[in-house]
Amino acid sequence: MENDTAGPTRAVAFKLHYNPLGRLVLTDGSGREHDDVEPIRAFPISDPEQGISICDRTGHELYWIDHLSDLPADVRTVLQAELSQREFIPIVRRIVRMAAFSEPSEWVVETDRGETRFLLGNEEDIHRIDDKRAMIVDTNGVRYLIADVAALDAHSRRILERYL
């Protein structure tokens, strides 16, 4: 499905709402409803406001959104709420402690969602995203974002220096 017009005020050829079971429904421009759709960001870390696909339950893309800002406020609000529920990427504010420099090692970190502990499988599970940001992936596959390595306290930066 494509939009016929361009620019930030273009008409959107779909609507989003929740069904009585709480599942997301896309109603396309012809009025056809697609139950249990899932929005997926193409670049959730590097460019979360651009490139969002809305897929049906089998993974088939129903609609592509270039920019969230292109959407009317009501559709954008529903979409952002759904994306925030589906995406879980805690932001590390501080590394409280780590058990040892051998793997696997237990880490205790303070995040934007509170203090948590996890196991780090090996040093390859910590990597830079760009000059400023880094990502830690624990043994369960949970991703932890460090939004600004330089903004961390000295203790946290010293621990990360070994891995970055």
LINGICOR-V971913 format. One record per backbone hydrogen bond with DSSP energy under -0.5 kcal/mol. NH is the residue of the N-H (numbers start at 1). CO is the residue of the C=O. E is the energy in kcal/mol with one decimal. If there is no record, write none. Layout:
BEGIN
NH & CO & E
NH & CO & E
END
This chain:
BEGIN
10 & 7 & -1.7
15 & 27 & -2.0
17 & 25 & -2.0
19 & 23 & -2.6
22 & 19 & -2.5
25 & 17 & -3.3
26 & 34 & -2.3
27 & 15 & -2.5
27 & 25 & -0.5
28 & 26 & -0.6
28 & 32 & -2.6
29 & 13 & -0.9
31 & 28 & -2.2
34 & 26 & -2.9
35 & 33 & -0.6
36 & 24 & -0.5
37 & 24 & -2.1
38 & 55 & -2.7
40 & 53 & -2.8
42 & 51 & -3.4
43 & 50 & -0.6
47 & 43 & -1.9
50 & 47 & -1.5
51 & 66 & -2.0
52 & 65 & -2.5
53 & 40 & -2.8
54 & 63 & -2.9
55 & 38 & -2.7
55 & 53 & -0.6
56 & 60 & -2.6
59 & 56 & -2.2
62 & 54 & -3.3
63 & 54 & -1.6
64 & 1 & -0.5
65 & 52 & -3.1
66 & 64 & -0.5
68 & 49 & -2.8
70 & 67 & -1.7
71 & 68 & -1.8
76 & 72 & -2.8
77 & 73 & -2.5
78 & 74 & -1.6
79 & 75 & -2.5
80 & 76 & -2.8
81 & 77 & -2.1
82 & 78 & -2.2
83 & 79 & -2.6
84 & 80 & -2.4
85 & 81 & -1.5
86 & 82 & -1.7
87 & 83 & -2.0
88 & 86 & -0.5
89 & 87 & -0.5
90 & 143 & -0.6
92 & 90 & -0.6
92 & 145 & -2.9
93 & 110 & -3.4
94 & 110 & -1.7
96 & 94 & -0.8
96 & 108 & -1.8
97 & 108 & -1.8
99 & 106 & -2.7
104 & 120 & -0.7
105 & 120 & -1.8
107 & 118 & -3.2
108 & 97 & -3.1
109 & 116 & -2.7
110 & 94 & -3.1
111 & 109 & -0.5
111 & 114 & -1.9
112 & 91 & -1.4
114 & 111 & -1.6
116 & 109 & -2.7
118 & 107 & -2.1
120 & 105 & -3.0
121 & 119 & -0.6
125 & 122 & -2.2
126 & 123 & -1.3
127 & 135 & -2.3
129 & 133 & -2.5
130 & 133 & -1.3
134 & 146 & -2.0
135 & 127 & -2.9
136 & 144 & -2.7
137 & 125 & -2.5
138 & 136 & -0.5
138 & 142 & -2.4
139 & 119 & -2.3
141 & 138 & -2.0
144 & 136 & -3.1
145 & 90 & -2.7
146 & 134 & -3.0
147 & 145 & -0.7
149 & 132 & -2.7
151 & 148 & -1.0
152 & 148 & -0.5
152 & 149 & -1.3
157 & 153 & -2.3
158 & 154 & -2.3
159 & 155 & -1.8
160 & 156 & -2.2
161 & 157 & -2.1
162 & 158 & -0.7
162 & 159 & -0.8
163 & 160 & -1.6
164 & 160 & -2.1
END
